[in-house]
Amino acid sequence: MSHSTPDRDSGPQIISEDLISLDTDLGASKEDVISALSRRLADAGRATEADALRDAALARESQSATGLPGGIAIPHCRSEAVVAASLGFARLAPKVDFGAPDGPADLVFLIAAPEGAGAEHMKLLSSLARALVRPAFVGSLRDAKTPAEIVTLVNDVLAPAPAATPAAAAPAAAPAAAAAAAAPTPTPEPVAPEKEPEPEEGPKHIVAVTACPTGIAHTYMAADSLVAAGERAGVVVHVETQGSSGSTPLAPGVIAGASAVIFATDVGVKGKERFAGKPVVASGVKRAINEPDTMITEALRAGMNPSAATVDAGSAGSAADEPAGSIGWGTHLRQVLLTGVSYMIPFVAAGGLLIALGFLLGGYEISGPAEDIVLSNSLGQLPEGGLATYLGAVLFQLGSLAFSFLVPALAGYIAFAIADRPGLAPGFTAGAVAVFVGAGFIGGLVGGLIAGVVALWISRIPVPQWLRGLMPVVIIPLFATLIVGALMFLVLGRPLAEITSGLTNWLNGLSGSSVIVLGIILGLMMCFDLGGPVNKAAYAFAVAGLNVNDPASLRIMAAVMAAGMVPPLAMALAATVLRPSLFSEAERENGKAAWLLGSAFISEGAIPFAAADPLRVIPSMMAGGAVTGALIMAFNVTLSAPHGGIFVFFAIGNLLWFLVALAAGVVVAALCVVGAKEFIKPGASDAELDPDVATVAA
């Protein structure tokens, strides 16, 4: 029998025989396999450029490996290079490692979707992904003898044949197709009937949400794995798939009657407040594919445990609704600290730039009398120096007030990341105490962590129903603030202040080779993960100590900003000037934009390059960053503004040497990346990089 995909009339079939390789050697690494399949799709006219398709698939691969249990891999992407939604298939001999927990894969589908793919295409691709969790379908793929049989099998999944069909298919394909068709084909949309039985009248059930970054494959495979695991455990599982083919929200009655909720997501859950109060089990989407039975068991236990973690009303992904063990403590701590730093940066950028503008108008000497000038004068009664002095003082004072929130905001949002809104008041208070006792940035980190943990602990104390309404607005903030304030004042404040003072004195005492080494370290950190946790740690260290009366802090700020400008500028130089032929069309376009991003101190402008080729790009950027950091320190360059790049030139001391140091690092990094791409072939899998580097690609 002859099948065609449902998009037959609107474009080419999603899969055809020329997109299939059986029992073939496509290379020893997943990069080789993805490259070969990308070329096959491009040669068939399914993509405009094989390299662009390959880069998009590898960028998705770097976010999380696409290998699945059972010898399957589903690299996938959406790309402007894709002309029509397509599937490339390879049955490999030998197998290739795609990062699955049980070993290498022999069945590989490259799922390629256009950037603006419609819902129907997304549904077809998700149908294939869901079929891959069915042993019968996977077995049929391994038994198929010809590409025509593979096409028939896939089409039977994408467009199931009617119950009675003429036997016109190739004889060899019939048994395989029958085996695949024997298994029920789930619909790509989640199971969410408009009207459900009242929860009290039916059996207990579990609800789940699945979502992955691209929303093509893992979202739907995780959903079907959880449903199947629920059937094995004798419990009904209703899943809301928040993927690219659209999402049908779970009915409120279904959510209300659920005994627990599972969040298997790599991105934020849409409408999370609907699940408020439900016992929750949370993980990445791949765990639901690899360990669905374990997650169902954990959800059933959480539903029977009065002390289980629950989804907090109004939660935006805080740690309060993530059960222990769902992620590692190291990852969890990193997420918490990065939340604090991320919310702190707007205060830093706004306050620091206003201070710099104040210096531009009123001169550096404005920092002393600024408060008196603002309070004692007005537009109708200008101070000595006239309007420029008055406006300079106003801008400086405004920036100083914004900048004063740096440590309280850091501590407050660290606590928020742990305990959600009840942690804000104790967190901000802990940060304010840290400033008051002189504990500074370090005190804010410690105080925020303590405030969050204490607030979370208090929130989990069982209380009567009539008292629950007062917990988040009165009880938790009151007692958490009291506890963390007492600890900071009576126990931790003075030791933390001494540590901060000692660190400041040590930095001020650096000279000669020591200060150059510090510049190298800061440069390496700024270029290691391009906006990730290591980069942000170096940046937070610099801005927390920024003081216009402290030359050492101004040199550190200059080294951090200059080194952070190196990666995007270096990639722009390499991709648009030195050797454009070594880069894809998409990378060359990114290179044009990176000129402006780098000039404005936006390190993330280099992320597309690092995501596609981290092993050669990241070390090259670090080399350039180290050179710039060392030269900034050696030339005694200073910077009194924490952001802005070359656009805050007026706040840079020794501007000429700043430009020399920046240019030197950019040239070194660009030459290194060109040389690496020219002479070093990619070897190790991108997925084997440090987890922080994987953060770059996300």
C-alpha positions as CSV (number, residue, x, y, z in Angstrom):
1,M,0.0,0.0,0.0
2,S,1.2,3.5,-0.7
3,H,1.2,6.1,2.0
4,S,2.0,9.8,2.0
5,T,2.3,12.2,4.8
6,P,-0.6,14.5,5.6
7,D,1.3,17.5,4.2
8,R,1.3,15.9,0.8
9,D,-0.6,18.7,-0.8
10,S,1.3,21.5,0.9
11,G,4.8,20.4,0.2
12,P,7.2,17.4,0.0
13,Q,6.8,14.4,2.1
14,I,8.6,14.6,5.5
15,I,10.6,11.5,4.7
16,S,11.7,9.9,1.5
17,E,14.0,7.1,0.4
18,D,16.9,9.5,-0.5
19,L,17.0,10.7,3.2
20,I,17.6,7.2,4.6
21,S,20.9,5.3,5.2
22,L,20.8,1.7,6.3
23,D,23.6,-0.2,8.1
24,T,26.1,2.4,7.2
25,D,29.2,4.0,8.8
26,L,28.7,7.8,9.1
27,G,31.7,8.4,11.4
28,A,32.8,7.8,14.9
29,S,31.2,10.8,16.6
30,K,27.7,12.3,16.8
31,E,29.1,15.4,15.1
32,D,30.0,13.2,12.1
33,V,26.6,11.6,12.0
34,I,24.8,14.9,12.2
35,S,27.0,16.4,9.5
36,A,26.3,13.5,7.2
37,L,22.6,13.6,7.7
38,S,22.6,17.4,7.3
39,R,24.4,17.0,4.0
40,R,21.9,14.4,2.8
41,L,19.0,16.8,3.6
42,A,20.7,19.7,1.8
43,D,21.5,17.5,-1.2
44,A,17.8,16.5,-1.4
45,G,16.8,20.2,-1.4
46,R,15.4,20.1,2.1
47,A,17.8,22.7,3.4
48,T,19.6,25.6,1.8
49,E,22.9,25.0,3.5
50,A,24.2,21.8,5.2
51,D,26.5,23.7,7.5
52,A,23.8,25.9,8.9
53,L,21.5,22.9,9.5
54,R,24.4,21.1,11.2
55,D,25.3,24.0,13.4
56,A,21.7,24.4,14.5
57,A,21.4,20.7,15.4
58,L,24.7,20.8,17.2
59,A,23.7,23.9,19.1
60,R,20.6,22.1,20.3
61,E,22.7,19.0,21.1
62,S,25.0,21.1,23.4
63,Q,22.0,22.0,25.5
64,S,21.4,18.4,26.4
65,A,22.3,15.1,24.7
66,T,19.6,13.7,22.5
67,G,20.5,10.0,23.0
68,L,17.7,7.9,24.5
69,P,17.5,4.5,26.1
70,G,17.3,1.6,23.7
71,G,19.9,2.7,21.1
72,I,18.0,5.7,19.8
73,A,19.0,9.2,19.1
74,I,16.9,12.1,17.9
75,P,19.1,15.2,17.1
76,H,16.7,17.9,16.2
77,C,16.4,21.7,15.6
78,R,14.5,24.5,14.0
79,S,16.5,26.5,11.5
80,E,16.0,29.1,8.8
81,A,18.1,26.9,6.6
82,V,15.4,24.2,6.5
83,V,13.1,24.5,3.5
84,A,10.5,22.0,4.6
85,A,10.0,19.9,7.7
86,S,12.1,16.8,7.1
87,L,13.4,13.6,8.6
88,G,16.8,12.1,7.9
89,F,17.3,8.6,9.2
90,A,20.4,6.4,9.6
91,R,20.7,2.9,11.0
92,L,24.4,2.9,12.0
93,A,27.0,0.2,11.9
94,P,29.0,0.7,14.1
95,K,26.9,2.5,16.8
96,V,27.8,6.1,17.9
97,D,27.5,7.6,21.3
98,F,24.8,10.3,21.6
99,G,24.9,10.5,25.4
100,A,22.2,8.0,26.3
101,P,22.6,6.4,29.7
102,D,22.6,2.9,28.4
103,G,25.2,3.2,25.6
104,P,25.6,4.3,22.0
105,A,22.8,4.5,19.4
106,D,22.2,2.6,16.1
107,L,18.9,4.3,15.1
108,V,19.3,8.1,14.5
109,F,16.5,10.4,13.3
110,L,17.6,14.0,12.4
111,I,14.4,16.0,12.8
112,A,14.6,19.3,10.9
113,A,11.9,21.9,11.1
114,P,11.7,25.3,9.5
115,E,12.1,28.3,11.8
116,G,8.5,29.3,11.3
117,A,7.1,25.8,11.1
118,G,3.3,25.6,11.3
119,A,1.4,23.6,13.9
120,E,0.6,20.8,11.6
121,H,4.3,20.1,10.8
122,M,5.1,20.2,14.5
123,K,2.3,17.7,15.2
124,L,3.8,15.3,12.6
125,L,7.3,15.5,14.0
126,S,6.0,15.1,17.6
127,S,4.0,12.0,16.5
128,L,7.3,10.4,15.3
129,A,9.0,11.3,18.6
130,R,6.2,9.7,20.6
131,A,6.3,6.5,18.5
132,L,10.0,6.0,19.4
133,V,9.0,5.1,22.9
134,R,7.1,2.1,21.6
135,P,9.2,-1.1,21.4
136,A,7.2,-2.5,18.5
137,F,7.9,0.5,16.3
138,V,11.6,0.6,17.2
139,G,11.9,-3.2,16.5
140,S,10.4,-2.7,13.1
141,L,12.9,0.0,12.3
142,R,15.7,-2.5,13.0
143,D,14.1,-5.2,11.0
144,A,13.4,-3.2,7.9
145,K,15.4,-4.3,4.9
146,T,15.0,-1.4,2.5
147,P,14.6,2.4,2.7
148,A,11.1,1.9,1.3
149,E,10.1,0.0,4.4
150,I,11.4,2.8,6.6
151,V,9.3,5.3,4.7
152,T,6.2,3.1,5.1
153,L,6.8,2.7,8.8
154,V,7.2,6.4,9.4
155,N,4.2,7.3,7.3
156,D,2.1,4.7,9.2
157,V,3.0,6.7,12.3
158,L,2.5,10.1,10.8
159,A,-0.7,9.2,9.0
160,P,-2.2,5.9,10.3
161,A,-3.9,3.9,7.5
162,P,-7.6,3.0,7.7
163,A,-8.5,-0.2,9.3
164,A,-9.0,-2.0,6.0
165,T,-6.5,-1.2,3.3
166,P,-5.5,-2.9,0.1
167,A,-2.3,-5.0,0.3
168,A,-0.3,-3.1,-2.2
169,A,2.8,-2.5,-0.1
170,A,6.1,-4.2,-0.8
171,P,6.0,-7.8,0.5
172,A,9.0,-7.3,2.8
173,A,7.5,-4.1,4.3
174,A,4.3,-5.7,5.3
175,P,5.4,-7.5,8.5
176,A,7.3,-4.5,9.7
177,A,4.5,-2.1,9.0
178,A,2.0,-4.4,10.6
179,A,4.2,-4.6,13.7
180,A,4.4,-0.8,14.0
181,A,0.7,-0.3,13.3
182,A,-0.2,-2.9,16.0
183,A,0.9,-0.5,18.7
184,P,-1.6,2.3,19.4
185,T,-0.5,5.7,18.0
186,P,-1.1,8.5,20.5
187,T,-2.3,11.8,19.2
188,P,0.3,14.6,19.3
189,E,-2.0,16.8,21.5
190,P,-2.0,16.1,25.2
191,V,-4.9,14.2,26.7
192,A,-7.1,16.9,28.2
193,P,-10.8,16.2,27.7
194,E,-13.0,19.3,28.1
195,K,-15.2,17.5,30.7
196,E,-13.7,15.2,33.2
197,P,-15.4,13.2,35.9
198,E,-15.5,14.9,39.3
199,P,-12.3,14.1,41.0
200,E,-14.0,12.7,44.1
201,E,-16.0,10.2,42.1
202,G,-13.0,8.8,40.1
203,P,-9.7,7.1,41.0
204,K,-6.7,9.1,42.1
205,H,-4.6,10.4,39.3
206,I,-1.5,12.4,38.6
207,V,-1.0,15.4,36.4
208,A,2.2,16.3,34.6
209,V,3.7,19.0,32.5
210,T,6.5,18.3,30.0
211,A,8.5,20.9,28.0
212,C,11.9,21.1,26.4
213,P,13.7,24.1,24.8
214,T,12.7,23.3,21.2
215,G,9.4,21.6,21.9
216,I,9.8,19.1,19.1
217,A,10.8,15.7,20.5
218,H,11.6,15.3,24.1
219,T,8.4,17.1,25.2
220,Y,6.2,14.4,23.7
221,M,8.4,11.4,24.4
222,A,8.5,12.4,28.1
223,A,4.7,12.7,28.1
224,D,4.1,9.2,26.6
225,S,6.8,7.7,28.9
226,L,5.0,9.0,31.9
227,V,1.6,7.8,30.7
228,A,3.0,4.3,30.0
229,A,4.7,4.2,33.4
230,G,1.4,5.3,35.0
231,E,-0.4,2.4,33.3
232,R,2.2,0.0,34.7
233,A,1.7,1.4,38.2
234,G,-2.1,1.3,37.9
235,V,-2.6,5.1,38.0
236,V,-3.9,7.5,35.4
237,V,-1.5,10.2,34.3
238,H,-2.8,13.3,32.5
239,V,-0.1,15.2,30.7
240,E,0.0,18.8,29.4
241,T,2.7,19.0,26.7
242,Q,3.9,22.6,26.3
243,G,5.6,22.1,23.0
244,S,5.8,23.6,19.5
245,S,2.7,21.9,18.2
246,G,0.6,23.9,20.7
247,S,-0.7,23.1,24.1
248,T,-4.1,22.1,25.4
249,P,-4.2,23.2,29.1
250,L,-5.3,20.6,31.6
251,A,-8.9,21.1,32.7
252,P,-9.2,22.7,36.2
253,G,-11.1,19.8,37.5
254,V,-8.4,17.4,36.5
255,I,-5.8,19.5,38.3
256,A,-7.9,19.9,41.4
257,G,-8.4,16.1,41.7
258,A,-4.8,15.1,41.2
259,S,-2.9,13.7,44.0
260,A,0.4,15.1,42.8
261,V,2.0,16.9,39.9
262,I,5.2,16.1,37.9
263,F,7.1,18.9,36.2
264,A,9.5,17.3,33.6
265,T,10.8,20.5,32.0
266,D,14.0,22.2,30.8
267,V,12.2,25.5,30.6
268,G,9.7,27.4,32.7
269,V,6.3,26.0,33.3
270,K,3.5,28.1,31.7
271,G,0.6,28.8,34.1
272,K,2.4,27.2,37.1
273,E,0.1,28.9,39.5
274,R,-2.7,26.5,38.4
275,F,-0.9,23.8,40.4
276,A,-0.5,25.8,43.6
277,G,-0.5,23.6,46.7
278,K,-0.1,20.3,44.9
279,P,2.7,17.9,46.0
280,V,5.4,18.2,43.3
281,V,8.2,16.1,41.7
282,A,10.4,18.2,39.4
283,S,13.2,17.2,37.0
284,G,14.6,17.8,33.6
285,V,12.6,16.5,30.7
286,K,15.0,13.6,29.9
287,R,14.6,12.1,33.3
288,A,10.9,11.5,32.5
289,I,12.1,9.5,29.4
290,N,14.9,7.6,31.1
291,E,13.2,7.0,34.5
292,P,9.5,7.4,34.2
293,D,8.6,4.6,36.6
294,T,10.8,6.2,39.3
295,M,9.1,9.6,38.8
296,I,5.6,8.1,39.0
297,T,6.6,6.3,42.3
298,E,8.0,9.5,43.7
299,A,4.8,11.4,42.8
300,L,2.7,8.8,44.4
301,R,4.8,9.0,47.6
302,A,4.6,12.8,47.6
303,G,0.9,12.6,47.3
304,M,0.7,10.6,50.5
305,N,3.3,12.7,52.4
306,P,1.9,15.8,54.2
307,S,5.4,17.2,54.4
308,A,6.2,16.9,50.7
309,A,7.3,19.9,48.7
310,T,4.4,21.7,47.0
311,V,3.9,24.2,44.2
312,D,3.8,27.6,45.8
313,A,1.1,30.0,44.7
314,G,2.7,32.6,42.5
315,S,5.9,30.7,42.2
316,A,8.1,31.5,39.3
317,G,10.4,28.6,39.5
318,S,11.7,29.0,43.0
319,A,13.4,26.3,44.9
320,A,10.5,26.1,47.3
321,D,8.6,23.9,44.9
322,E,11.4,21.6,43.9
323,P,11.8,18.5,46.0
324,A,15.2,17.5,47.3
325,G,17.0,15.3,45.0
326,S,15.4,16.5,41.8
327,I,18.7,18.4,41.0
328,G,22.1,18.2,42.6
329,W,22.9,20.5,45.5
330,G,25.8,22.1,43.5
331,T,23.5,23.0,40.5
332,H,20.8,24.2,43.0
333,L,23.2,26.5,44.8
334,R,24.5,27.9,41.5
335,Q,20.9,28.6,40.3
336,V,20.2,30.4,43.6
337,L,23.3,32.6,43.5
338,L,22.8,33.4,39.8
339,T,19.2,34.5,40.6
340,G,20.6,37.0,43.1
341,V,23.3,38.3,40.7
342,S,20.8,38.6,37.8
343,Y,18.4,40.7,39.8
344,M,21.3,42.8,41.2
345,I,22.8,43.8,37.8
346,P,20.0,46.3,36.9
347,F,20.8,48.2,40.1
348,V,24.5,48.1,39.2
349,A,24.1,49.1,35.6
350,A,21.7,52.0,36.3
351,G,23.4,53.3,39.4
352,G,26.9,53.0,38.0
353,L,26.1,54.7,34.7
354,L,24.4,57.6,36.5
355,I,27.4,58.0,38.7
356,A,29.6,58.1,35.6
357,L,27.3,60.7,34.0
358,G,27.6,62.7,37.2
359,F,31.4,62.7,36.9
360,L,31.1,63.7,33.3
361,L,29.1,66.9,34.2
362,G,30.5,67.7,37.6
363,G,34.0,66.2,37.6
364,Y,35.4,63.5,39.9
365,E,35.5,65.9,42.8
366,I,31.7,65.9,42.8
367,S,31.6,62.7,44.9
368,G,32.4,64.5,48.1
369,P,29.9,67.4,48.3
370,A,27.2,65.9,46.1
371,E,24.7,65.3,48.9
372,D,25.1,68.8,50.3
373,I,24.8,70.4,46.8
374,V,21.6,68.4,46.1
375,L,19.9,69.3,49.4
376,S,21.0,72.9,49.6
377,N,20.4,74.0,46.0
378,S,17.8,73.8,43.3
379,L,17.3,74.8,39.6
380,G,16.4,78.3,40.9
381,Q,19.4,78.5,43.3
382,L,22.4,77.0,41.6
383,P,25.7,76.2,43.4
384,E,29.1,77.5,42.4
385,G,29.9,75.9,39.1
386,G,26.4,76.5,37.8
387,L,24.0,74.1,36.2
388,A,26.6,71.5,35.2
389,T,27.7,71.1,38.8
390,Y,24.2,70.9,40.1
391,L,23.1,68.3,37.5
392,G,26.3,66.4,38.0
393,A,25.6,66.2,41.8
394,V,22.0,65.2,41.2
395,L,23.0,62.4,38.8
396,F,25.8,61.3,41.1
397,Q,23.5,61.2,44.1
398,L,20.8,59.4,42.2
399,G,23.3,56.8,41.0
400,S,24.7,56.4,44.5
401,L,21.2,55.7,45.9
402,A,20.6,53.1,43.2
403,F,24.0,51.6,43.7
404,S,23.3,51.3,47.4
405,F,20.7,48.6,46.7
406,L,23.4,46.3,45.2
407,V,24.0,44.1,48.3
408,P,20.4,44.2,49.6
409,A,19.1,43.2,46.1
410,L,21.7,40.4,45.9
411,A,20.7,39.0,49.3
412,G,17.0,39.6,48.8
413,Y,16.8,37.7,45.5
414,I,19.0,34.9,46.7
415,A,16.4,34.4,49.5
416,F,13.6,34.8,46.9
417,A,15.2,32.0,44.8
418,I,15.1,29.7,47.8
419,A,11.8,30.6,49.5
420,D,9.9,32.7,46.9
421,R,8.1,35.9,48.0
422,P,8.2,35.2,51.8
423,G,12.0,35.3,51.5
424,L,12.2,38.8,50.1
425,A,11.9,40.8,53.3
426,P,14.4,38.8,55.4
427,G,16.7,38.7,52.4
428,F,16.7,42.4,51.8
429,T,17.1,43.0,55.5
430,A,20.1,40.6,55.7
431,G,21.7,42.5,52.8
432,A,21.1,45.9,54.6
433,V,22.7,44.5,57.8
434,A,25.7,43.3,55.7
435,V,26.2,46.8,54.4
436,F,25.7,48.3,57.9
437,V,28.3,46.1,59.6
438,G,30.8,46.4,56.7
439,A,30.4,42.8,55.5
440,G,29.7,43.9,52.0
441,F,29.3,41.5,49.1
442,I,30.4,38.5,51.0
443,G,27.9,39.3,53.8
444,G,25.1,39.7,51.3
445,L,25.8,36.2,49.9
446,V,25.8,34.6,53.3
447,G,22.9,36.6,54.6
448,G,20.8,35.9,51.6
449,L,21.4,32.2,51.8
450,I,20.5,32.1,55.5
451,A,17.4,34.2,55.0
452,G,16.1,32.0,52.3
453,V,16.8,28.8,54.2
454,V,15.2,30.1,57.4
455,A,12.1,31.4,55.5
456,L,11.7,28.1,53.7
457,W,12.0,26.2,56.9
458,I,9.4,28.3,58.6
459,S,7.0,27.9,55.6
460,R,7.1,24.1,56.0
461,I,6.1,24.1,59.7
462,P,2.5,22.6,59.9
463,V,0.1,25.3,61.1
464,P,-3.7,25.3,61.6
465,Q,-5.8,26.2,58.5
466,W,-6.9,29.6,60.0
467,L,-3.2,30.7,60.4
468,R,-2.1,29.8,56.9
469,G,-3.2,33.0,55.3
470,L,-0.9,35.0,57.7
471,M,2.1,32.8,57.0
472,P,3.5,34.4,53.8
473,V,2.7,38.0,54.7
474,V,3.4,38.2,58.4
475,I,4.7,35.1,60.2
476,I,7.4,34.0,57.8
477,P,8.9,37.5,57.1
478,L,8.7,38.5,60.8
479,F,10.5,35.4,62.2
480,A,12.9,34.9,59.3
481,T,14.0,38.6,59.6
482,L,14.4,38.3,63.3
483,I,16.5,35.1,63.1
484,V,18.7,36.2,60.2
485,G,19.1,39.7,61.7
486,A,20.2,38.3,65.0
487,L,22.7,36.0,63.4
488,M,24.2,38.7,61.3
489,F,24.5,41.2,64.1
490,L,25.4,38.9,67.0
491,V,27.4,36.2,65.3
492,L,28.4,36.6,61.7
493,G,28.7,40.3,61.1
494,R,32.1,41.0,62.5
495,P,33.9,37.9,61.1
496,L,32.4,38.6,57.6
497,A,33.4,42.3,57.9
498,E,37.0,41.3,58.8
499,I,37.1,38.9,55.8
500,T,35.9,41.7,53.5
501,S,38.3,44.2,54.9
502,G,41.2,41.8,54.6
503,L,40.3,41.1,51.0
504,T,40.2,44.8,50.2
505,N,43.5,45.4,51.9
506,W,45.1,42.5,50.0
507,L,43.8,43.9,46.7
508,N,45.1,47.4,47.5
509,G,48.5,45.9,48.3
510,L,48.9,44.1,45.1
511,S,51.6,45.4,42.8
512,G,53.9,44.4,40.0
513,S,53.5,40.8,38.8
514,S,50.8,40.0,41.4
515,V,48.4,42.5,40.0
516,I,49.1,41.2,36.5
517,V,48.3,37.7,37.6
518,L,45.0,39.0,39.0
519,G,44.2,40.6,35.7
520,I,44.9,37.3,33.9
521,I,42.6,35.4,36.3
522,L,39.8,37.9,35.8
523,G,40.2,37.8,32.1
524,L,40.0,34.0,32.0
525,M,36.9,34.0,34.1
526,M,35.1,36.6,32.0
527,C,35.7,34.6,28.8
528,F,35.1,31.1,30.2
529,D,31.3,30.9,29.8
530,L,30.2,34.2,28.3
531,G,27.6,35.3,30.7
532,G,27.4,32.1,32.7
533,P,28.1,31.6,36.4
534,V,31.9,32.0,36.2
535,N,31.6,35.2,34.1
536,K,29.0,36.6,36.5
537,A,31.1,35.7,39.5
538,A,34.0,37.8,38.2
539,Y,31.7,40.6,37.3
540,A,29.9,40.6,40.6
541,F,33.3,40.6,42.4
542,A,34.3,43.7,40.5
543,V,31.1,45.8,40.9
544,A,30.7,44.9,44.6
545,G,34.0,46.4,45.4
546,L,33.7,49.4,43.0
547,N,34.6,52.6,44.9
548,V,35.7,55.8,43.2
549,N,38.1,56.5,46.0
550,D,39.8,53.0,45.7
551,P,42.2,52.8,42.7
552,A,42.5,49.0,43.1
553,S,38.8,48.5,42.6
554,L,38.8,50.8,39.5
555,R,41.5,48.7,37.9
556,I,39.6,45.5,38.6
557,M,36.5,47.0,37.0
558,A,38.5,48.0,34.0
559,A,40.0,44.5,33.6
560,V,36.6,42.8,33.9
561,M,34.8,45.0,31.4
562,A,37.7,45.0,28.8
563,A,38.1,41.2,29.0
564,G,34.3,40.8,28.7
565,M,34.3,42.8,25.5
566,V,36.9,40.5,23.9
567,P,34.8,37.5,22.8
568,P,32.2,39.2,20.7
569,L,34.7,41.5,19.1
570,A,37.1,38.7,18.4
571,M,34.5,36.5,16.8
572,A,33.3,39.5,14.8
573,L,36.8,40.1,13.5
574,A,37.4,36.4,12.7
575,A,34.0,35.8,11.0
576,T,33.7,39.0,9.0
577,V,37.3,40.1,8.3
578,L,40.0,37.5,8.8
579,R,38.5,34.2,7.5
580,P,34.8,34.4,6.7
581,S,35.0,31.1,4.8
582,L,35.6,29.2,8.0
583,F,32.2,30.2,9.3
584,S,28.6,29.4,8.2
585,E,26.4,32.1,6.7
586,A,24.5,32.4,10.0
587,E,27.7,32.9,11.9
588,R,28.9,35.6,9.5
589,E,25.6,37.4,10.1
590,N,26.0,37.0,13.9
591,G,29.5,38.4,13.5
592,K,28.2,41.6,12.0
593,A,25.9,42.1,15.1
594,A,28.8,41.1,17.4
595,W,30.7,44.3,16.6
596,L,28.1,46.4,18.3
597,L,27.4,43.9,21.1
598,G,31.1,43.7,22.0
599,S,31.5,47.4,21.9
600,A,28.7,47.7,24.5
601,F,30.2,45.1,26.8
602,I,27.7,42.3,26.0
603,S,29.7,39.1,26.2
604,E,26.7,37.1,25.2
605,G,27.3,38.2,21.6
606,A,29.8,35.4,21.3
607,I,27.4,32.7,22.5
608,P,26.2,31.5,19.0
609,F,29.8,30.8,18.1
610,A,30.6,29.0,21.4
611,A,27.5,27.0,21.2
612,A,28.3,25.6,17.7
613,D,32.0,25.0,18.4
614,P,32.9,25.3,22.1
615,L,36.1,23.3,22.1
616,R,37.8,25.6,19.7
617,V,36.0,28.9,20.5
618,I,36.1,29.0,24.3
619,P,39.9,28.4,24.8
620,S,40.6,31.0,22.1
621,M,38.5,33.6,23.8
622,M,40.1,32.8,27.2
623,A,43.5,33.4,25.7
624,G,42.5,36.8,24.4
625,G,40.8,37.7,27.7
626,A,43.9,36.8,29.7
627,V,46.0,39.1,27.5
628,T,43.6,42.0,27.9
629,G,43.2,41.6,31.6
630,A,47.0,41.5,32.1
631,L,47.6,44.6,30.0
632,I,44.9,46.6,31.7
633,M,46.5,45.9,35.1
634,A,50.0,46.5,33.7
635,F,49.0,49.9,32.2
636,N,47.1,51.0,35.3
637,V,43.8,51.5,33.4
638,T,40.9,52.5,35.6
639,L,37.1,52.5,35.1
640,S,34.5,54.1,37.4
641,A,31.4,52.8,35.5
642,P,30.4,49.2,35.8
643,H,28.8,48.9,32.3
644,G,28.6,50.4,28.9
645,G,31.7,49.4,27.1
646,I,33.4,51.9,24.9
647,F,30.3,54.2,25.2
648,V,31.4,55.2,28.8
649,F,34.8,56.3,27.5
650,F,34.6,59.4,29.7
651,A,34.7,57.1,32.8
652,I,37.9,55.3,31.7
653,G,41.3,56.4,33.1
654,N,44.2,56.0,30.6
655,L,41.7,55.5,27.7
656,L,44.5,55.0,25.1
657,W,46.0,52.1,27.0
658,F,42.5,50.7,27.5
659,L,42.0,50.6,23.7
660,V,45.5,49.1,23.2
661,A,44.8,46.3,25.8
662,L,41.4,45.6,24.2
663,A,42.7,45.5,20.7
664,A,45.6,43.2,21.7
665,G,43.2,40.7,23.3
666,V,40.8,40.8,20.4
667,V,43.5,40.1,17.9
668,V,45.0,37.3,19.9
669,A,41.6,35.6,20.4
670,A,40.6,36.0,16.7
671,L,43.9,34.6,15.5
672,C,43.6,31.7,18.0
673,V,40.1,30.8,16.8
674,V,41.0,31.0,13.1
675,G,44.0,28.8,13.7
676,A,42.0,26.3,15.7
677,K,39.3,26.1,13.0
678,E,42.0,25.8,10.3
679,F,44.3,23.2,11.8
680,I,42.4,21.4,14.7
681,K,39.6,19.1,13.8
682,P,36.9,18.7,16.5
683,G,37.5,15.6,18.5
684,A,35.8,15.3,21.9
685,S,32.0,15.5,22.0
686,D,30.7,18.9,22.9
687,A,28.5,17.2,25.5
688,E,31.7,16.2,27.4
689,L,32.5,19.9,28.2
690,D,32.2,21.3,31.7
691,P,28.5,21.8,32.7
692,D,29.1,25.5,32.9
693,V,30.1,25.6,29.2
694,A,26.8,23.7,28.4
695,T,25.1,26.7,30.1
696,V,26.5,28.9,27.4
697,A,24.7,27.0,24.7
698,A,21.4,27.1,26.6
